[in-house]
Amino acid sequence: MFVRDPCGIVCIIVTYVAVFYADYVVIRWIILHTMQDSLWGPFHVVIFNTVILLLMMSHLKAVCSDPGVVPLPQTRMDFSDIHTGSSSVGDDCDETDDWTVCTRCETYRPPRAHHCRICKRCIRRMDHHCPWINNCVGERNQKYFIQFLVYVGLLALYAIILVTISWILDCPECSNDVTVKQSRILHCVILVLESTLFGMFVIAILVDQFQAILCDETAVERVQGNHHFNHNKTTPHTLTLLSQVCGKSHPGLWLFPCHNPPRYSYRRDAHLIDHQV
């Protein structure tokens, strides 16, 4: 699923430019200058680029994965009566039990699904539309979005640590050429500023994401004040709430951008929607 949103496309380009620039500075101006005769050089190259690979995989998964689009019915529905009274309907929907009617998609949608004005579709358990992945963060791709944030934070921290080590440790092999020193200082300062800004940004979003998961409440529900009703009237365990997003695999595998088993069936949704017609 790829949304043709100019803001989202620009954000994706900025993301990869920033990542590749960080890789260039770390390898060209830090490792090759300060660790060229040490085994730490190849070690940091492998680890740093492994984090970049995982970051790119999780980001592409978040960008291209279906966030949980509610399927449209096979037969056309008549919602003319709802359109005429749309002024009294909140959030473009009319509630009937746990299911709602979206007057934009003109279809029934399951509980906790919301309409995205950018994607122009209803998304199951929609948290928000994120321009950095040019996609909605929903039931099926929230895991990849969180992984992307974690790897961006790790990469930013790793870059700052490498810059700090390169300036603290004595480097007799470093070039004494003034132009080279100035270029290295400039690139390192830019990298630290970039890493700090991106690091602080993703930490803030990560805190918000985990708070939403542990409270079992999406950002859309929090803004609208539509608190999710727990039919069991019990507070699920933390691991249970996290497994709802990260899948039923072992917690040690949650950071790997592997397949996340869906918690629902598209065929079941389509059958229920057609049954409502």
MIDRENSE-589721 format. One record per residue (C-alpha): residue number from 1; residue in three letters; x, y, z. Coordinates in steps of 0.02 Angstrom, whole numbers, plus 50000, padded with zeros to 5 digits. Example, Ala and Ser with C-alpha at 12.3 -4.5 7.8 and 13.67 -1.06 7.14 Angstrom:
BEGIN
+-----+------+-------+-------+-------+
: seq : type :     x :     y :     z :
+-----+------+-------+-------+-------+
:   1 :  ALA : 50615 : 49775 : 50390 :
:   2 :  SER : 50684 : 49947 : 50357 :
+-----+------+-------+-------+-------+
This chain:
BEGIN
+-----+------+-------+-------+-------+
: seq : type :     x :     y :     z :
+-----+------+-------+-------+-------+
:   1 :  MET : 50000 : 50000 : 50000 :
:   2 :  PHE : 50079 : 50164 : 49943 :
:   3 :  VAL : 49993 : 50332 : 49968 :
:   4 :  ARG : 50027 : 50469 : 49842 :
:   5 :  ASP : 50047 : 50605 : 49971 :
:   6 :  PRO : 50180 : 50738 : 49930 :
:   7 :  CYS : 50219 : 50770 : 50114 :
:   8 :  GLY : 50242 : 50584 : 50147 :
:   9 :  ILE : 50354 : 50560 : 49995 :
:  10 :  VAL : 50464 : 50707 : 50047 :
:  11 :  CYS : 50477 : 50637 : 50225 :
:  12 :  ILE : 50531 : 50467 : 50159 :
:  13 :  ILE : 50666 : 50549 : 50052 :
:  14 :  VAL : 50727 : 50652 : 50200 :
:  15 :  THR : 50734 : 50494 : 50307 :
:  16 :  TYR : 50846 : 50398 : 50187 :
:  17 :  VAL : 50956 : 50549 : 50151 :
:  18 :  ALA : 50985 : 50570 : 50338 :
:  19 :  VAL : 51022 : 50384 : 50362 :
:  20 :  PHE : 51143 : 50372 : 50215 :
:  21 :  TYR : 51229 : 50533 : 50269 :
:  22 :  ALA : 51255 : 50463 : 50443 :
:  23 :  ASP : 51329 : 50304 : 50368 :
:  24 :  TYR : 51444 : 50409 : 50257 :
:  25 :  VAL : 51509 : 50515 : 50402 :
:  26 :  VAL : 51535 : 50366 : 50519 :
:  27 :  ILE : 51633 : 50265 : 50390 :
:  28 :  ARG : 51723 : 50405 : 50295 :
:  29 :  TRP : 51762 : 50531 : 50432 :
:  30 :  ILE : 51764 : 50428 : 50593 :
:  31 :  ILE : 51811 : 50246 : 50564 :
:  32 :  LEU : 51933 : 50270 : 50418 :
:  33 :  HIS : 52017 : 50414 : 50509 :
:  34 :  THR : 52027 : 50350 : 50687 :
:  35 :  MET : 52011 : 50160 : 50677 :
:  36 :  GLN : 52093 : 50114 : 50513 :
:  37 :  ASP : 52229 : 50008 : 50598 :
:  38 :  SER : 52116 : 49932 : 50730 :
:  39 :  LEU : 51997 : 49784 : 50732 :
:  40 :  TRP : 51867 : 49901 : 50806 :
:  41 :  GLY : 51851 : 49981 : 50634 :
:  42 :  PRO : 51776 : 49829 : 50543 :
:  43 :  PHE : 51675 : 49786 : 50699 :
:  44 :  HIS : 51589 : 49956 : 50704 :
:  45 :  VAL : 51561 : 49955 : 50515 :
:  46 :  VAL : 51470 : 49788 : 50526 :
:  47 :  ILE : 51366 : 49833 : 50679 :
:  48 :  PHE : 51321 : 50008 : 50619 :
:  49 :  ASN : 51267 : 49946 : 50447 :
:  50 :  THR : 51171 : 49800 : 50525 :
:  51 :  VAL : 51068 : 49927 : 50622 :
:  52 :  ILE : 51042 : 50025 : 50461 :
:  53 :  LEU : 50985 : 49866 : 50372 :
:  54 :  LEU : 50859 : 49826 : 50509 :
:  55 :  LEU : 50801 : 50007 : 50508 :
:  56 :  MET : 50772 : 50003 : 50320 :
:  57 :  MET : 50682 : 49835 : 50326 :
:  58 :  SER : 50564 : 49891 : 50464 :
:  59 :  HIS : 50534 : 50059 : 50378 :
:  60 :  LEU : 50494 : 49977 : 50210 :
:  61 :  LYS : 50378 : 49855 : 50299 :
:  62 :  ALA : 50288 : 50001 : 50384 :
:  63 :  VAL : 50277 : 50095 : 50218 :
:  64 :  CYS : 50220 : 49952 : 50107 :
:  65 :  SER : 50117 : 49848 : 50228 :
:  66 :  ASP : 49929 : 49858 : 50234 :
:  67 :  PRO : 49892 : 49948 : 50399 :
:  68 :  GLY : 49724 : 49861 : 50412 :
:  69 :  VAL : 49614 : 49932 : 50276 :
:  70 :  VAL : 49431 : 49885 : 50298 :
:  71 :  PRO : 49376 : 49797 : 50137 :
:  72 :  LEU : 49238 : 49877 : 50036 :
:  73 :  PRO : 49078 : 49777 : 50007 :
:  74 :  GLN : 49052 : 49683 : 49845 :
:  75 :  THR : 48883 : 49766 : 49821 :
:  76 :  ARG : 48845 : 49951 : 49825 :
:  77 :  MET : 48757 : 50015 : 49981 :
:  78 :  ASP : 48630 : 50156 : 49991 :
:  79 :  PHE : 48679 : 50280 : 50126 :
:  80 :  SER : 48583 : 50429 : 50057 :
:  81 :  ASP : 48484 : 50444 : 50218 :
:  82 :  ILE : 48645 : 50454 : 50320 :
:  83 :  HIS : 48719 : 50586 : 50204 :
:  84 :  THR : 48565 : 50696 : 50224 :
:  85 :  GLY : 48585 : 50690 : 50413 :
:  86 :  SER : 48773 : 50694 : 50418 :
:  87 :  SER : 48774 : 50854 : 50519 :
:  88 :  SER : 48715 : 50759 : 50672 :
:  89 :  VAL : 48839 : 50617 : 50650 :
:  90 :  GLY : 49008 : 50631 : 50734 :
:  91 :  ASP : 49169 : 50578 : 50648 :
:  92 :  ASP : 49075 : 50534 : 50486 :
:  93 :  CYS : 48995 : 50381 : 50565 :
:  94 :  ASP : 48833 : 50316 : 50633 :
:  95 :  GLU : 48850 : 50190 : 50773 :
:  96 :  THR : 48752 : 50028 : 50771 :
:  97 :  ASP : 48807 : 49917 : 50916 :
:  98 :  ASP : 48996 : 49890 : 50903 :
:  99 :  TRP : 49000 : 49919 : 50715 :
: 100 :  THR : 48991 : 50092 : 50636 :
: 101 :  VAL : 48946 : 50160 : 50466 :
: 102 :  CYS : 49074 : 50267 : 50374 :
: 103 :  THR : 48986 : 50392 : 50262 :
: 104 :  ARG : 49147 : 50425 : 50165 :
: 105 :  CYS : 49184 : 50244 : 50121 :
: 106 :  GLU : 48996 : 50208 : 50122 :
: 107 :  THR : 49019 : 50042 : 50211 :
: 108 :  TYR : 49008 : 49962 : 50381 :
: 109 :  ARG : 49168 : 49953 : 50482 :
: 110 :  PRO : 49217 : 49849 : 50634 :
: 111 :  PRO : 49245 : 49919 : 50809 :
: 112 :  ARG : 49391 : 50040 : 50835 :
: 113 :  ALA : 49410 : 50071 : 50648 :
: 114 :  HIS : 49427 : 50252 : 50591 :
: 115 :  HIS : 49428 : 50342 : 50424 :
: 116 :  CYS : 49592 : 50419 : 50364 :
: 117 :  ARG : 49566 : 50572 : 50255 :
: 118 :  ILE : 49738 : 50550 : 50175 :
: 119 :  CYS : 49725 : 50364 : 50136 :
: 120 :  LYS : 49539 : 50390 : 50099 :
: 121 :  ARG : 49495 : 50223 : 50179 :
: 122 :  CYS : 49444 : 50158 : 50350 :
: 123 :  ILE : 49587 : 50080 : 50449 :
: 124 :  ARG : 49567 : 49951 : 50586 :
: 125 :  ARG : 49629 : 50014 : 50754 :
: 126 :  MET : 49702 : 50168 : 50671 :
: 127 :  ASP : 49825 : 50261 : 50783 :
: 128 :  HIS : 49872 : 50403 : 50666 :
: 129 :  HIS : 49933 : 50441 : 50490 :
: 130 :  CYS : 50122 : 50460 : 50493 :
: 131 :  PRO : 50207 : 50558 : 50351 :
: 132 :  TRP : 50375 : 50478 : 50394 :
: 133 :  ILE : 50310 : 50311 : 50331 :
: 134 :  ASN : 50183 : 50389 : 50211 :
: 135 :  ASN : 50054 : 50271 : 50282 :
: 136 :  CYS : 49933 : 50249 : 50424 :
: 137 :  VAL : 49990 : 50166 : 50584 :
: 138 :  GLY : 49859 : 50033 : 50611 :
: 139 :  GLU : 49828 : 49858 : 50672 :
: 140 :  ARG : 49938 : 49769 : 50546 :
: 141 :  ASN : 50092 : 49882 : 50537 :
: 142 :  GLN : 50109 : 49963 : 50708 :
: 143 :  LYS : 50241 : 49833 : 50752 :
: 144 :  TYR : 50351 : 49888 : 50605 :
: 145 :  PHE : 50325 : 50071 : 50646 :
: 146 :  ILE : 50385 : 50044 : 50825 :
: 147 :  GLN : 50534 : 49943 : 50761 :
: 148 :  PHE : 50579 : 50086 : 50644 :
: 149 :  LEU : 50575 : 50209 : 50789 :
: 150 :  VAL : 50683 : 50095 : 50898 :
: 151 :  TYR : 50816 : 50074 : 50762 :
: 152 :  VAL : 50820 : 50260 : 50725 :
: 153 :  GLY : 50849 : 50291 : 50910 :
: 154 :  LEU : 50986 : 50158 : 50919 :
: 155 :  LEU : 51071 : 50226 : 50763 :
: 156 :  ALA : 51068 : 50404 : 50832 :
: 157 :  LEU : 51141 : 50348 : 50999 :
: 158 :  TYR : 51273 : 50241 : 50912 :
: 159 :  ALA : 51326 : 50386 : 50800 :
: 160 :  ILE : 51345 : 50504 : 50948 :
: 161 :  ILE : 51448 : 50375 : 51044 :
: 162 :  LEU : 51564 : 50348 : 50894 :
: 163 :  VAL : 51590 : 50535 : 50872 :
: 164 :  THR : 51627 : 50555 : 51058 :
: 165 :  ILE : 51752 : 50410 : 51058 :
: 166 :  SER : 51840 : 50476 : 50903 :
: 167 :  TRP : 51872 : 50644 : 50989 :
: 168 :  ILE : 51916 : 50576 : 51162 :
: 169 :  LEU : 52041 : 50443 : 51110 :
: 170 :  ASP : 52213 : 50493 : 51049 :
: 171 :  CYS : 52234 : 50465 : 50862 :
: 172 :  PRO : 52416 : 50474 : 50804 :
: 173 :  GLU : 52367 : 50409 : 50631 :
: 174 :  CYS : 52245 : 50551 : 50598 :
: 175 :  SER : 52292 : 50675 : 50463 :
: 176 :  ASN : 52363 : 50842 : 50519 :
: 177 :  ASP : 52302 : 50931 : 50363 :
: 178 :  VAL : 52198 : 51083 : 50414 :
: 179 :  THR : 52070 : 51059 : 50275 :
: 180 :  VAL : 52043 : 50877 : 50323 :
: 181 :  LYS : 52024 : 50921 : 50507 :
: 182 :  GLN : 51899 : 51059 : 50468 :
: 183 :  SER : 51797 : 50944 : 50356 :
: 184 :  ARG : 51796 : 50808 : 50488 :
: 185 :  ILE : 51741 : 50929 : 50624 :
: 186 :  LEU : 51603 : 50999 : 50514 :
: 187 :  HIS : 51534 : 50829 : 50467 :
: 188 :  CYS : 51543 : 50767 : 50647 :
: 189 :  VAL : 51451 : 50921 : 50713 :
: 190 :  ILE : 51314 : 50900 : 50582 :
: 191 :  LEU : 51300 : 50715 : 50625 :
: 192 :  VAL : 51284 : 50751 : 50811 :
: 193 :  LEU : 51150 : 50883 : 50780 :
: 194 :  GLU : 51056 : 50766 : 50663 :
: 195 :  SER : 51068 : 50620 : 50784 :
: 196 :  THR : 51011 : 50726 : 50932 :
: 197 :  LEU : 50859 : 50796 : 50841 :
: 198 :  PHE : 50804 : 50629 : 50770 :
: 199 :  GLY : 50842 : 50541 : 50934 :
: 200 :  MET : 50736 : 50659 : 51038 :
: 201 :  PHE : 50597 : 50652 : 50908 :
: 202 :  VAL : 50584 : 50462 : 50904 :
: 203 :  ILE : 50597 : 50447 : 51093 :
: 204 :  ALA : 50447 : 50562 : 51112 :
: 205 :  ILE : 50347 : 50460 : 50985 :
: 206 :  LEU : 50401 : 50295 : 51063 :
: 207 :  VAL : 50342 : 50351 : 51235 :
: 208 :  ASP : 50176 : 50399 : 51159 :
: 209 :  GLN : 50161 : 50232 : 51066 :
: 210 :  PHE : 50198 : 50126 : 51219 :
: 211 :  GLN : 50082 : 50230 : 51326 :
: 212 :  ALA : 49943 : 50202 : 51198 :
: 213 :  ILE : 49977 : 50015 : 51192 :
: 214 :  LEU : 49982 : 49992 : 51381 :
: 215 :  CYS : 49824 : 50097 : 51401 :
: 216 :  ASP : 49742 : 50001 : 51257 :
: 217 :  GLU : 49693 : 50166 : 51176 :
: 218 :  THR : 49744 : 50234 : 51006 :
: 219 :  ALA : 49791 : 50415 : 50974 :
: 220 :  VAL : 49628 : 50442 : 50877 :
: 221 :  GLU : 49525 : 50374 : 51022 :
: 222 :  ARG : 49621 : 50482 : 51146 :
: 223 :  VAL : 49593 : 50641 : 51043 :
: 224 :  GLN : 49408 : 50603 : 51013 :
: 225 :  GLY : 49380 : 50548 : 51192 :
: 226 :  ASN : 49310 : 50381 : 51134 :
: 227 :  HIS : 49383 : 50268 : 51268 :
: 228 :  HIS : 49392 : 50086 : 51221 :
: 229 :  PHE : 49271 : 49982 : 51324 :
: 230 :  ASN : 49346 : 49826 : 51398 :
: 231 :  HIS : 49210 : 49694 : 51390 :
: 232 :  ASN : 49307 : 49579 : 51507 :
: 233 :  LYS : 49318 : 49719 : 51638 :
: 234 :  THR : 49494 : 49663 : 51680 :
: 235 :  THR : 49660 : 49745 : 51643 :
: 236 :  PRO : 49763 : 49635 : 51525 :
: 237 :  HIS : 49942 : 49593 : 51569 :
: 238 :  THR : 50078 : 49705 : 51494 :
: 239 :  LEU : 50147 : 49563 : 51388 :
: 240 :  THR : 49972 : 49525 : 51327 :
: 241 :  LEU : 49948 : 49705 : 51269 :
: 242 :  LEU : 50118 : 49707 : 51185 :
: 243 :  SER : 50087 : 49539 : 51101 :
: 244 :  GLN : 49928 : 49610 : 51024 :
: 245 :  VAL : 50041 : 49729 : 50925 :
: 246 :  CYS : 50202 : 49629 : 50907 :
: 247 :  GLY : 50125 : 49458 : 50874 :
: 248 :  LYS : 50124 : 49292 : 50964 :
: 249 :  SER : 50308 : 49255 : 50934 :
: 250 :  HIS : 50438 : 49254 : 51073 :
: 251 :  PRO : 50471 : 49429 : 51146 :
: 252 :  GLY : 50653 : 49410 : 51095 :
: 253 :  LEU : 50597 : 49412 : 50913 :
: 254 :  TRP : 50490 : 49568 : 50926 :
: 255 :  LEU : 50631 : 49682 : 50868 :
: 256 :  PHE : 50655 : 49587 : 50705 :
: 257 :  PRO : 50552 : 49646 : 50555 :
: 258 :  CYS : 50479 : 49474 : 50521 :
: 259 :  HIS : 50301 : 49428 : 50478 :
: 260 :  ASN : 50170 : 49482 : 50604 :
: 261 :  PRO : 50022 : 49360 : 50605 :
: 262 :  PRO : 49860 : 49457 : 50579 :
: 263 :  ARG : 49736 : 49458 : 50722 :
: 264 :  TYR : 49587 : 49453 : 50606 :
: 265 :  SER : 49534 : 49387 : 50437 :
: 266 :  TYR : 49498 : 49497 : 50288 :
: 267 :  ARG : 49379 : 49365 : 50224 :
: 268 :  ARG : 49286 : 49370 : 50388 :
: 269 :  ASP : 49273 : 49559 : 50380 :
: 270 :  ALA : 49214 : 49554 : 50200 :
: 271 :  HIS : 49085 : 49421 : 50244 :
: 272 :  LEU : 49019 : 49523 : 50390 :
: 273 :  ILE : 49012 : 49682 : 50288 :
: 274 :  ASP : 48917 : 49597 : 50147 :
: 275 :  HIS : 48803 : 49517 : 50276 :
: 276 :  GLN : 48760 : 49691 : 50343 :
: 277 :  VAL : 48700 : 49748 : 50170 :
+-----+------+-------+-------+-------+
